[in-house]
Amino acid sequence: MTAPPAPTCALITGGATGIGLELARQWLARGTRVIVCGRREAALAAARAELPGLVTRVCDVTDDAARADLVAWIGAEHPDLDLLVNNAGAQVHRVIDQPQAFAGTAEEIAVNLTAPILLTAALLPLLRRQPHAWIIMVSSGLAFAPIAHAPVYCAAKAGLHSFTLSLRHQLRGTSVQVVEFAPPAVDTALGNRSDENRAASAAHMMSAPDCVTAALARFDAGDEELLVGTSPMLREKGEALFAMLNPPMALPGAAP
Ligand SMILES: NC(=O)c1ccc[n+]([C@@H]2O[C@H](COP(=O)([O-])OP(=O)(O)OC[C@H]3O[C@@H](n4cnc5c(N)ncnc54)[C@H](OP(=O)(O)O)[C@@H]3O)[C@@H](O)[C@H]2O)c1
Protein backbone atom coordinates (compact mmCIF):
# COMPACT_ATOMS: atom_id res chain seq x y z
CA MET A 1 0.00 0.00 0.00
CA THR A 2 1.33 3.48 -0.84
CA ALA A 3 1.97 5.50 2.32
CA PRO A 4 -0.43 8.46 2.59
CA PRO A 5 1.10 11.93 2.29
CA ALA A 6 2.02 13.89 5.43
CA PRO A 7 -0.75 16.09 6.85
CA THR A 8 -0.94 19.65 5.47
CA CYS A 9 -2.78 21.28 8.37
CA ALA A 10 -3.48 19.83 11.82
CA LEU A 11 -5.77 20.88 14.67
CA ILE A 12 -4.66 19.48 18.03
CA THR A 13 -7.06 20.09 20.90
CA GLY A 14 -5.32 20.63 24.24
CA GLY A 15 -2.08 21.10 22.33
CA ALA A 16 -0.49 23.80 24.50
CA THR A 17 0.96 21.28 26.96
CA GLY A 18 2.08 17.69 27.41
CA ILE A 19 1.49 15.11 24.70
CA GLY A 20 -0.40 17.57 22.47
CA LEU A 21 2.46 20.08 22.55
CA GLU A 22 4.93 17.34 21.64
CA LEU A 23 2.70 16.24 18.74
CA ALA A 24 2.66 19.88 17.62
CA ARG A 25 6.45 20.11 17.85
CA GLN A 26 7.03 16.95 15.82
CA TRP A 27 4.49 17.77 13.12
CA LEU A 28 5.74 21.35 12.78
CA ALA A 29 9.24 19.94 12.28
CA ARG A 30 7.86 17.86 9.40
CA GLY A 31 6.36 20.91 7.70
CA THR A 32 2.72 20.50 8.77
CA ARG A 33 0.89 23.73 9.70
CA VAL A 34 -0.29 23.18 13.26
CA ILE A 35 -3.14 24.81 15.16
CA VAL A 36 -3.57 24.07 18.86
CA CYS A 37 -6.44 25.07 21.09
CA GLY A 38 -7.03 25.12 24.82
CA ARG A 39 -8.80 27.15 27.48
CA ARG A 40 -5.82 29.12 28.88
CA GLU A 41 -4.36 31.92 26.74
CA ALA A 42 -1.26 31.97 28.98
CA ALA A 43 -0.50 28.32 28.17
CA LEU A 44 -1.11 28.96 24.46
CA ALA A 45 1.22 31.99 24.54
CA ALA A 46 3.94 29.88 26.18
CA ALA A 47 3.49 27.26 23.45
CA ARG A 48 3.76 29.96 20.73
CA ALA A 49 6.96 31.24 22.32
CA GLU A 50 8.40 27.73 22.34
CA LEU A 51 7.28 26.74 18.84
CA PRO A 52 7.58 29.53 16.26
CA GLY A 53 4.95 29.16 13.56
CA LEU A 54 2.43 27.53 15.87
CA VAL A 55 -1.12 28.86 15.42
CA THR A 56 -3.22 29.01 18.60
CA ARG A 57 -6.85 29.57 19.43
CA VAL A 58 -8.58 29.83 22.78
CA CYS A 59 -11.40 27.29 22.87
CA ASP A 60 -13.08 25.23 25.54
CA VAL A 61 -14.02 22.21 23.48
CA THR A 62 -16.81 21.29 25.90
CA ASP A 63 -18.62 24.57 25.18
CA ASP A 64 -21.03 24.23 22.24
CA ALA A 65 -20.75 27.88 21.16
CA ALA A 66 -16.94 27.94 21.47
CA ARG A 67 -16.70 24.73 19.46
CA ALA A 68 -18.97 26.16 16.75
CA ASP A 69 -16.80 29.32 16.60
CA LEU A 70 -13.66 27.20 16.25
CA VAL A 71 -15.16 25.16 13.44
CA ALA A 72 -16.34 28.29 11.58
CA TRP A 73 -12.90 29.94 11.98
CA ILE A 74 -11.16 26.84 10.66
CA GLY A 75 -13.50 26.69 7.67
CA ALA A 76 -12.69 30.33 6.85
CA GLU A 77 -8.96 30.49 7.68
CA HIS A 78 -7.71 26.91 7.34
CA PRO A 79 -10.01 25.18 4.84
CA ASP A 80 -7.21 22.72 3.99
CA LEU A 81 -7.39 21.12 7.47
CA ASP A 82 -6.70 17.43 6.96
CA LEU A 83 -5.84 16.21 10.48
CA LEU A 84 -7.94 16.47 13.64
CA VAL A 85 -6.34 15.24 16.86
CA ASN A 86 -8.83 14.97 19.71
CA ASN A 87 -6.23 15.20 22.47
CA ALA A 88 -7.70 17.50 25.16
CA GLY A 89 -8.41 15.53 28.30
CA ALA A 90 -8.60 15.68 32.07
CA GLN A 91 -8.33 13.10 34.81
CA VAL A 92 -9.81 13.37 38.31
CA HIS A 93 -8.95 10.94 41.09
CA ARG A 94 -12.06 9.95 43.03
CA VAL A 95 -12.65 8.01 46.24
CA ILE A 96 -16.19 6.89 45.81
CA ASP A 97 -17.33 6.88 49.46
CA GLN A 98 -16.07 10.42 50.15
CA PRO A 99 -18.23 13.56 50.03
CA GLN A 100 -18.09 15.31 46.65
CA ALA A 101 -16.58 12.16 45.13
CA PHE A 102 -18.52 12.78 41.91
CA ALA A 103 -18.11 16.56 41.69
CA GLY A 104 -17.26 17.58 38.12
CA THR A 105 -18.32 14.24 36.63
CA ALA A 106 -20.22 15.83 33.72
CA GLU A 107 -17.24 18.04 32.86
CA GLU A 108 -14.84 15.09 32.96
CA ILE A 109 -17.05 13.07 30.62
CA ALA A 110 -17.53 16.12 28.39
CA VAL A 111 -13.85 16.77 27.74
CA ASN A 112 -12.83 13.11 27.42
CA LEU A 113 -15.78 11.74 25.44
CA THR A 114 -18.57 14.10 24.35
CA ALA A 115 -16.37 16.89 22.96
CA PRO A 116 -14.24 14.59 20.76
CA ILE A 117 -17.43 13.08 19.31
CA LEU A 118 -19.08 16.45 18.64
CA LEU A 119 -15.94 18.15 17.28
CA THR A 120 -15.40 15.20 14.96
CA ALA A 121 -19.00 15.44 13.76
CA ALA A 122 -18.66 19.18 13.13
CA LEU A 123 -15.37 18.94 11.23
CA LEU A 124 -16.14 15.79 9.26
CA PRO A 125 -17.68 17.60 6.24
CA LEU A 126 -14.50 19.68 5.87
CA LEU A 127 -12.21 16.67 6.39
CA ARG A 128 -14.13 14.68 3.78
CA ARG A 129 -13.39 17.35 1.17
CA GLN A 130 -9.63 16.71 1.41
CA PRO A 131 -7.90 14.14 -0.83
CA HIS A 132 -6.75 12.35 2.33
CA ALA A 133 -7.53 13.16 5.96
CA TRP A 134 -7.05 11.69 9.42
CA ILE A 135 -8.91 11.78 12.71
CA ILE A 136 -6.80 10.76 15.69
CA MET A 137 -8.54 9.98 18.97
CA VAL A 138 -6.21 10.12 21.97
CA SER A 139 -7.58 7.46 24.29
CA SER A 140 -5.39 5.67 26.85
CA GLY A 141 -4.14 2.23 27.81
CA LEU A 142 -6.69 2.67 30.61
CA ALA A 143 -9.46 2.46 27.99
CA PHE A 144 -8.84 -1.30 27.97
CA ALA A 145 -8.40 -1.94 31.73
CA PRO A 146 -9.33 0.76 34.24
CA ILE A 147 -7.37 2.13 37.17
CA ALA A 148 -10.04 2.22 39.87
CA HIS A 149 -8.97 5.55 41.37
CA ALA A 150 -9.88 7.34 38.12
CA PRO A 151 -13.25 5.68 37.49
CA VAL A 152 -14.95 8.38 35.40
CA TYR A 153 -11.85 9.08 33.28
CA CYS A 154 -11.40 5.38 32.50
CA ALA A 155 -15.08 4.93 31.64
CA ALA A 156 -14.93 7.94 29.30
CA LYS A 157 -11.77 6.67 27.59
CA ALA A 158 -13.35 3.21 27.18
CA GLY A 159 -16.29 5.00 25.55
CA LEU A 160 -13.94 6.91 23.25
CA HIS A 161 -12.27 3.64 22.21
CA SER A 162 -15.69 2.17 21.44
CA PHE A 163 -16.77 5.24 19.44
CA THR A 164 -13.50 5.13 17.50
CA LEU A 165 -14.15 1.54 16.39
CA SER A 166 -17.60 2.50 15.10
CA LEU A 167 -16.38 5.69 13.41
CA ARG A 168 -13.58 3.77 11.66
CA HIS A 169 -16.01 1.13 10.48
CA GLN A 170 -18.42 3.70 9.04
CA LEU A 171 -15.66 5.71 7.32
CA ARG A 172 -13.87 2.67 5.90
CA GLY A 173 -13.37 3.16 2.18
CA THR A 174 -13.60 6.95 2.38
CA SER A 175 -10.66 9.37 2.29
CA VAL A 176 -10.81 9.78 6.08
CA GLN A 177 -8.65 7.44 8.12
CA VAL A 178 -9.57 6.96 11.80
CA VAL A 179 -6.68 6.34 14.17
CA GLU A 180 -6.58 5.68 17.92
CA PHE A 181 -3.54 6.77 19.92
CA ALA A 182 -3.41 5.05 23.32
CA PRO A 183 -0.50 6.38 25.37
CA PRO A 184 0.78 4.57 28.46
CA ALA A 185 1.57 6.54 31.66
CA VAL A 186 3.37 9.66 30.41
CA ASP A 187 5.02 12.35 32.54
CA THR A 188 2.70 15.34 31.99
CA ALA A 189 0.47 17.56 34.13
CA LEU A 190 -2.53 15.22 33.64
CA GLY A 191 -4.40 14.64 36.89
CA ASN A 192 -3.10 17.93 38.39
CA ARG A 193 -0.28 16.06 40.11
CA SER A 194 1.94 18.15 42.38
CA ASP A 195 5.53 18.78 41.28
CA GLU A 196 6.63 16.53 44.14
CA ASN A 197 4.35 13.72 43.01
CA ARG A 198 5.49 14.16 39.38
CA ALA A 199 9.15 13.98 40.37
CA ALA A 200 8.51 10.81 42.41
CA SER A 201 6.67 9.00 39.62
CA ALA A 202 8.57 10.30 36.56
CA ALA A 203 10.93 7.33 36.60
CA HIS A 204 7.99 4.95 36.05
CA MET A 205 6.53 7.02 33.22
CA MET A 206 7.43 7.61 29.60
CA SER A 207 8.48 11.09 28.50
CA ALA A 208 6.14 12.88 26.11
CA PRO A 209 8.86 13.09 23.38
CA ASP A 210 9.55 9.33 23.58
CA CYS A 211 5.83 8.51 23.55
CA VAL A 212 5.05 10.75 20.58
CA THR A 213 8.11 9.57 18.62
CA ALA A 214 6.96 5.96 19.05
CA ALA A 215 3.37 6.85 18.11
CA LEU A 216 4.36 8.76 14.96
CA ALA A 217 6.56 5.87 13.80
CA ARG A 218 3.41 3.71 13.87
CA PHE A 219 1.36 6.49 12.24
CA ASP A 220 3.93 6.71 9.42
CA ALA A 221 3.64 2.95 8.96
CA GLY A 222 -0.11 3.40 8.42
CA ASP A 223 -1.23 1.74 11.69
CA GLU A 224 -4.77 2.47 12.85
CA GLU A 225 -3.92 1.87 16.51
CA LEU A 226 -0.91 3.71 17.87
CA LEU A 227 -0.32 1.62 20.99
CA VAL A 228 2.75 2.70 22.95
CA GLY A 229 4.56 1.29 26.01
CA THR A 230 2.24 -0.87 28.13
CA SER A 231 -0.81 -0.13 25.94
CA PRO A 232 -0.41 -3.11 23.55
CA MET A 233 -0.48 -5.48 26.54
CA LEU A 234 -3.53 -3.71 27.97
CA ARG A 235 -5.24 -3.80 24.55
CA GLU A 236 -4.54 -7.53 24.23
CA LYS A 237 -5.42 -8.65 27.74
CA GLY A 238 -7.88 -5.89 28.74
CA GLU A 239 -9.85 -6.57 31.88
CA ALA A 240 -7.81 -9.71 32.54
CA LEU A 241 -5.20 -7.30 33.91
CA PHE A 242 -7.64 -5.47 36.20
CA ALA A 243 -6.56 -7.28 39.37
CA MET A 244 -2.89 -6.61 38.57
CA LEU A 245 -3.50 -2.91 38.00
CA ASN A 246 -5.71 -2.55 41.06
CA PRO A 247 -4.56 -4.26 44.24
CA PRO A 248 -7.54 -4.90 46.56
CA MET A 249 -8.65 -1.72 48.29
CA ALA A 250 -10.51 -1.74 51.56
CA LEU A 251 -13.48 0.63 51.53
CA PRO A 252 -14.96 1.25 54.98
CA GLY A 253 -18.01 -0.96 55.40
CA ALA A 254 -17.13 -3.17 52.43
CA ALA A 255 -17.28 -6.93 52.82
CA PRO A 256 -13.79 -8.40 53.40
N1 LIG B 1 -0.22 11.60 30.60
C1 LIG B 1 -0.65 10.35 30.57
O1 LIG B 1 -0.18 9.49 31.36
C2 LIG B 1 -1.70 9.94 29.58
C3 LIG B 1 -1.91 8.56 29.38
C4 LIG B 1 -2.88 8.17 28.48
C5 LIG B 1 -3.62 9.12 27.80
N2 LIG B 1 -3.38 10.45 28.00
C6 LIG B 1 -4.21 11.40 27.27
O2 LIG B 1 -3.39 12.30 26.55
C7 LIG B 1 -4.12 13.52 26.33
C8 LIG B 1 -3.22 14.69 26.66
O3 LIG B 1 -2.98 14.70 28.07
P1 LIG B 1 -1.55 15.10 28.70
O4 LIG B 1 -1.07 13.92 29.43
O5 LIG B 1 -0.71 15.73 27.67
O6 LIG B 1 -2.00 16.13 29.84
P2 LIG B 1 -2.02 17.73 29.88
O7 LIG B 1 -0.66 18.29 29.67
O8 LIG B 1 -2.75 18.07 31.12
O9 LIG B 1 -2.87 18.11 28.59
C9 LIG B 1 -4.26 18.26 28.59
C10 LIG B 1 -4.58 19.47 27.72
O10 LIG B 1 -5.99 19.51 27.52
C11 LIG B 1 -6.40 20.87 27.61
N3 LIG B 1 -7.80 20.91 28.00
C12 LIG B 1 -8.36 20.41 29.13
N4 LIG B 1 -9.67 20.66 29.14
C13 LIG B 1 -9.95 21.33 27.99
C14 LIG B 1 -11.14 21.85 27.42
N5 LIG B 1 -12.31 21.76 28.04
N6 LIG B 1 -11.05 22.46 26.22
C15 LIG B 1 -9.86 22.57 25.57
N7 LIG B 1 -8.70 22.09 26.05
C16 LIG B 1 -8.76 21.48 27.26
C17 LIG B 1 -5.47 21.51 28.65
O11 LIG B 1 -5.34 22.92 28.44
P3 LIG B 1 -6.26 24.00 29.20
O12 LIG B 1 -6.27 23.61 30.64
O13 LIG B 1 -5.56 25.30 28.93
O14 LIG B 1 -7.59 23.94 28.56
C18 LIG B 1 -4.16 20.79 28.37
O15 LIG B 1 -3.38 21.52 27.45
C19 LIG B 1 -5.37 13.43 27.19
O16 LIG B 1 -6.48 13.06 26.40
C20 LIG B 1 -5.04 12.31 28.16
O17 LIG B 1 -6.18 11.66 28.65
C21 LIG B 1 -2.44 10.88 28.86
The ligand as a Gaussian input file, in Angstrom:
#p B3LYP/6-31G(d) Opt

LIG

0 1
 N       -0.224000      11.597000      30.603000
 C       -0.648000      10.351000      30.574000
 O       -0.180000       9.492000      31.359000
 C       -1.698000       9.938000      29.577000
 C       -1.907000       8.561000      29.382000
 C       -2.880000       8.167000      28.476000
 C       -3.624000       9.118000      27.801000
 N       -3.385000      10.447000      28.004000
 C       -4.211000      11.404000      27.273000
 O       -3.394000      12.300000      26.552000
 C       -4.118000      13.517000      26.330000
 C       -3.220000      14.694000      26.665000
 O       -2.977000      14.704000      28.070000
 P       -1.553000      15.104000      28.697000
 O       -1.074000      13.917000      29.426000
 O       -0.711000      15.734000      27.672000
 O       -1.997000      16.131000      29.841000
 P       -2.021000      17.732000      29.877000
 O       -0.663000      18.288000      29.670000
 O       -2.755000      18.073000      31.122000
 O       -2.874000      18.113000      28.592000
 C       -4.262000      18.256000      28.590000
 C       -4.580000      19.473000      27.724000
 O       -5.989000      19.511000      27.525000
 C       -6.399000      20.874000      27.606000
 N       -7.803000      20.910000      27.998000
 C       -8.358000      20.409000      29.130000
 N       -9.671000      20.664000      29.142000
 C       -9.946000      21.328000      27.986000
 C      -11.138000      21.851000      27.416000
 N      -12.314000      21.761000      28.038000
 N      -11.048000      22.464000      26.218000
 C       -9.861000      22.571000      25.569000
 N       -8.704000      22.093000      26.049000
 C       -8.764000      21.479000      27.257000
 C       -5.473000      21.508000      28.649000
 O       -5.336000      22.923000      28.436000
 P       -6.256000      24.003000      29.205000
 O       -6.273000      23.609000      30.643000
 O       -5.560000      25.303000      28.935000
 O       -7.592000      23.944000      28.565000
 C       -4.163000      20.790000      28.367000
 O       -3.383000      21.522000      27.448000
 C       -5.372000      13.425000      27.194000
 O       -6.480000      13.056000      26.395000
 C       -5.039000      12.307000      28.161000
 O       -6.182000      11.659000      28.651000
 C       -2.436000      10.879000      28.861000

